[in-house]
Amino acid sequence: MERKLFCDILNSEMTLATGCTEPAAIALCAAYAREHLKGQVADLQVLASVNIIKNAMAAGIPGTSHTGIDYAAALGAVGGRTERQLQVIDQASDEERKKAVELVQSGHVKMGKKETTEKLYVEVEVNSADGHQAKAIIASAHTNLIYAEEDGKAVIDYPMGTRISGISTDIIDKTLSLASIYEFANTLDREIDDLHMIELAIQVNQRIAQEGAEKRFNLHVGQNIGAMKKNGYLSNDMVSAAMERTACGIDARMGGANVPVVTNSGSGNQGITATIPVVTAAEFLGADKDKTFRAVTLSHLVAIYIHCHFGLLSALCGATVAGAGAACGLVYLMGGTLEQIGYAINNMMGTVTGMLCDGAKADCAMKVATCVNTAFLSASMAIDDISVQPNEGIVDDSPDKTVKNFVRLGNDGSSTMDNIVLDIMLTKT
């Protein structure tokens, strides 16, 4: 086993981000465009794929009270720091935030849909008052800059589909399986292997969960779960604690808290979901730090394994993927076998597969809480050797085949569903 490659995959597919990653990608693209503009930004236009628009429309912009694509693009163009990547606007000054708001409210930010088969596509064109122009395009991954131009002349130009950095999908596909992930979780060496993103995920994602517990954001789903426990509607147990803490983290992130998270496969919500339930369960079960670390590692790798085939964006809710990872991490934490981890996959896919992604927004915390609850049920059943059977729905005779069926449903069904969802979102009265 090439343990270094597993570490490289984790360190490639997990990264720091502040706020929702789709608005962050828009802000980053705008910041890249500004870097190639002669003069100050006077107006800008954003073109984006359906999935980007859907996920960026209602997400909070860190450090502001605003939501949406226009404010993300304006703040990226005015105050973005490209070297900070998906934390691109977390150091914007008050003056820069004010200028961004003025750009939007004066009508100098335009938005539109890009007709493209690429699910993750952002194009930002900026113009100065004295006639200069620049453009940048991010595609395939949230930080993947494939094109830039200055006054109509290309200065960066890669073919669509090119991954400029990171581990390719093909390599991830060839490396990861449930069996190889389980073996890595058992054999990793924390002293030798570079697993700093797992360490960071455990620390950072607990911090944003605490932020959501201490402050009220949007629907404050996590705090509502806490209130239900206090009022006797829920017991104060491991499952409800994990639901509460995880939802608090999502509340804060979707509410625009200027607090970073560690993502999984381009999603902060999924990074939180793959981490917090496992860490919470470890506390309740009295697991030591080493066992906890291995369980969180397995959780994130399973989520990456599914996403490798599934893609970064889809019409199906990604919390189901991270929830499946968490379920597997829970089984590992409880001393389960590889076969029982497979049962957890089948149980999750047989239950929450149909959950729709209708954009990144406040109620993502409710969807995540649902997936966390199901993850614990799936894990508990798996430990008792109970699995959804292969004659039921999309579940197949092996968890790997079940994942392929789930991926097919998400990939082949996404285009039509995404367009319907976006049409509803844009035409509501």
CORNOR-V7120 format. One record per residue. N is the residue number from 1. SS is DSSP state (H for helix, E for strand, - for the rest). Layout:
n=N ss=SS
n=N ss=SS
//
This chain:
n=1 ss=-
n=2 ss=-
n=3 ss=H
n=4 ss=H
n=5 ss=H
n=6 ss=H
n=7 ss=H
n=8 ss=H
n=9 ss=H
n=10 ss=H
n=11 ss=H
n=12 ss=H
n=13 ss=H
n=14 ss=-
n=15 ss=-
n=16 ss=E
n=17 ss=E
n=18 ss=E
n=19 ss=-
n=20 ss=-
n=21 ss=H
n=22 ss=H
n=23 ss=H
n=24 ss=H
n=25 ss=H
n=26 ss=H
n=27 ss=H
n=28 ss=H
n=29 ss=H
n=30 ss=H
n=31 ss=H
n=32 ss=H
n=33 ss=H
n=34 ss=H
n=35 ss=H
n=36 ss=-
n=37 ss=-
n=38 ss=-
n=39 ss=-
n=40 ss=-
n=41 ss=E
n=42 ss=E
n=43 ss=E
n=44 ss=E
n=45 ss=E
n=46 ss=E
n=47 ss=E
n=48 ss=E
n=49 ss=-
n=50 ss=H
n=51 ss=H
n=52 ss=H
n=53 ss=H
n=54 ss=H
n=55 ss=H
n=56 ss=H
n=57 ss=-
n=58 ss=-
n=59 ss=-
n=60 ss=E
n=61 ss=-
n=62 ss=-
n=63 ss=-
n=64 ss=-
n=65 ss=-
n=66 ss=-
n=67 ss=E
n=68 ss=-
n=69 ss=H
n=70 ss=H
n=71 ss=H
n=72 ss=H
n=73 ss=H
n=74 ss=H
n=75 ss=H
n=76 ss=H
n=77 ss=H
n=78 ss=H
n=79 ss=H
n=80 ss=-
n=81 ss=-
n=82 ss=H
n=83 ss=H
n=84 ss=H
n=85 ss=H
n=86 ss=H
n=87 ss=H
n=88 ss=-
n=89 ss=-
n=90 ss=-
n=91 ss=-
n=92 ss=-
n=93 ss=-
n=94 ss=H
n=95 ss=H
n=96 ss=H
n=97 ss=H
n=98 ss=H
n=99 ss=H
n=100 ss=H
n=101 ss=H
n=102 ss=H
n=103 ss=H
n=104 ss=H
n=105 ss=H
n=106 ss=-
n=107 ss=-
n=108 ss=-
n=109 ss=E
n=110 ss=E
n=111 ss=E
n=112 ss=E
n=113 ss=E
n=114 ss=-
n=115 ss=-
n=116 ss=-
n=117 ss=-
n=118 ss=-
n=119 ss=-
n=120 ss=-
n=121 ss=E
n=122 ss=E
n=123 ss=E
n=124 ss=E
n=125 ss=E
n=126 ss=E
n=127 ss=E
n=128 ss=E
n=129 ss=-
n=130 ss=-
n=131 ss=-
n=132 ss=-
n=133 ss=E
n=134 ss=E
n=135 ss=E
n=136 ss=E
n=137 ss=E
n=138 ss=E
n=139 ss=E
n=140 ss=-
n=141 ss=-
n=142 ss=-
n=143 ss=-
n=144 ss=-
n=145 ss=E
n=146 ss=E
n=147 ss=E
n=148 ss=E
n=149 ss=E
n=150 ss=E
n=151 ss=-
n=152 ss=-
n=153 ss=E
n=154 ss=E
n=155 ss=E
n=156 ss=E
n=157 ss=E
n=158 ss=-
n=159 ss=-
n=160 ss=-
n=161 ss=-
n=162 ss=-
n=163 ss=-
n=164 ss=-
n=165 ss=-
n=166 ss=-
n=167 ss=-
n=168 ss=-
n=169 ss=H
n=170 ss=H
n=171 ss=H
n=172 ss=H
n=173 ss=H
n=174 ss=H
n=175 ss=H
n=176 ss=-
n=177 ss=-
n=178 ss=H
n=179 ss=H
n=180 ss=H
n=181 ss=H
n=182 ss=H
n=183 ss=H
n=184 ss=H
n=185 ss=H
n=186 ss=H
n=187 ss=H
n=188 ss=-
n=189 ss=-
n=190 ss=-
n=191 ss=-
n=192 ss=-
n=193 ss=-
n=194 ss=-
n=195 ss=-
n=196 ss=H
n=197 ss=H
n=198 ss=H
n=199 ss=H
n=200 ss=H
n=201 ss=H
n=202 ss=H
n=203 ss=H
n=204 ss=H
n=205 ss=H
n=206 ss=H
n=207 ss=H
n=208 ss=H
n=209 ss=H
n=210 ss=H
n=211 ss=H
n=212 ss=H
n=213 ss=H
n=214 ss=H
n=215 ss=-
n=216 ss=-
n=217 ss=-
n=218 ss=-
n=219 ss=-
n=220 ss=-
n=221 ss=H
n=222 ss=H
n=223 ss=H
n=224 ss=H
n=225 ss=H
n=226 ss=H
n=227 ss=H
n=228 ss=H
n=229 ss=H
n=230 ss=H
n=231 ss=-
n=232 ss=-
n=233 ss=-
n=234 ss=-
n=235 ss=-
n=236 ss=-
n=237 ss=-
n=238 ss=H
n=239 ss=H
n=240 ss=H
n=241 ss=H
n=242 ss=H
n=243 ss=H
n=244 ss=H
n=245 ss=H
n=246 ss=H
n=247 ss=H
n=248 ss=H
n=249 ss=H
n=250 ss=H
n=251 ss=H
n=252 ss=H
n=253 ss=H
n=254 ss=H
n=255 ss=-
n=256 ss=-
n=257 ss=-
n=258 ss=-
n=259 ss=-
n=260 ss=E
n=261 ss=E
n=262 ss=E
n=263 ss=-
n=264 ss=E
n=265 ss=-
n=266 ss=-
n=267 ss=E
n=268 ss=H
n=269 ss=H
n=270 ss=H
n=271 ss=H
n=272 ss=H
n=273 ss=H
n=274 ss=H
n=275 ss=H
n=276 ss=H
n=277 ss=H
n=278 ss=H
n=279 ss=H
n=280 ss=H
n=281 ss=H
n=282 ss=H
n=283 ss=H
n=284 ss=H
n=285 ss=H
n=286 ss=-
n=287 ss=-
n=288 ss=-
n=289 ss=H
n=290 ss=H
n=291 ss=H
n=292 ss=H
n=293 ss=H
n=294 ss=H
n=295 ss=H
n=296 ss=H
n=297 ss=H
n=298 ss=H
n=299 ss=H
n=300 ss=H
n=301 ss=H
n=302 ss=H
n=303 ss=H
n=304 ss=H
n=305 ss=H
n=306 ss=H
n=307 ss=H
n=308 ss=H
n=309 ss=H
n=310 ss=H
n=311 ss=-
n=312 ss=-
n=313 ss=-
n=314 ss=-
n=315 ss=-
n=316 ss=E
n=317 ss=-
n=318 ss=-
n=319 ss=H
n=320 ss=H
n=321 ss=H
n=322 ss=H
n=323 ss=H
n=324 ss=H
n=325 ss=H
n=326 ss=H
n=327 ss=H
n=328 ss=H
n=329 ss=H
n=330 ss=H
n=331 ss=H
n=332 ss=H
n=333 ss=H
n=334 ss=-
n=335 ss=-
n=336 ss=-
n=337 ss=-
n=338 ss=H
n=339 ss=H
n=340 ss=H
n=341 ss=H
n=342 ss=H
n=343 ss=H
n=344 ss=H
n=345 ss=H
n=346 ss=H
n=347 ss=H
n=348 ss=H
n=349 ss=H
n=350 ss=-
n=351 ss=-
n=352 ss=-
n=353 ss=-
n=354 ss=-
n=355 ss=-
n=356 ss=E
n=357 ss=-
n=358 ss=-
n=359 ss=-
n=360 ss=-
n=361 ss=-
n=362 ss=-
n=363 ss=-
n=364 ss=H
n=365 ss=H
n=366 ss=H
n=367 ss=H
n=368 ss=H
n=369 ss=H
n=370 ss=H
n=371 ss=H
n=372 ss=H
n=373 ss=H
n=374 ss=H
n=375 ss=H
n=376 ss=H
n=377 ss=H
n=378 ss=H
n=379 ss=H
n=380 ss=H
n=381 ss=H
n=382 ss=H
n=383 ss=H
n=384 ss=-
n=385 ss=-
n=386 ss=-
n=387 ss=-
n=388 ss=-
n=389 ss=-
n=390 ss=-
n=391 ss=-
n=392 ss=-
n=393 ss=-
n=394 ss=-
n=395 ss=-
n=396 ss=-
n=397 ss=-
n=398 ss=-
n=399 ss=H
n=400 ss=H
n=401 ss=H
n=402 ss=H
n=403 ss=H
n=404 ss=H
n=405 ss=H
n=406 ss=H
n=407 ss=H
n=408 ss=H
n=409 ss=H
n=410 ss=H
n=411 ss=H
n=412 ss=H
n=413 ss=H
n=414 ss=H
n=415 ss=H
n=416 ss=H
n=417 ss=H
n=418 ss=H
n=419 ss=H
n=420 ss=H
n=421 ss=H
n=422 ss=H
n=423 ss=H
n=424 ss=H
n=425 ss=H
n=426 ss=H
n=427 ss=H
n=428 ss=-
n=429 ss=-
//
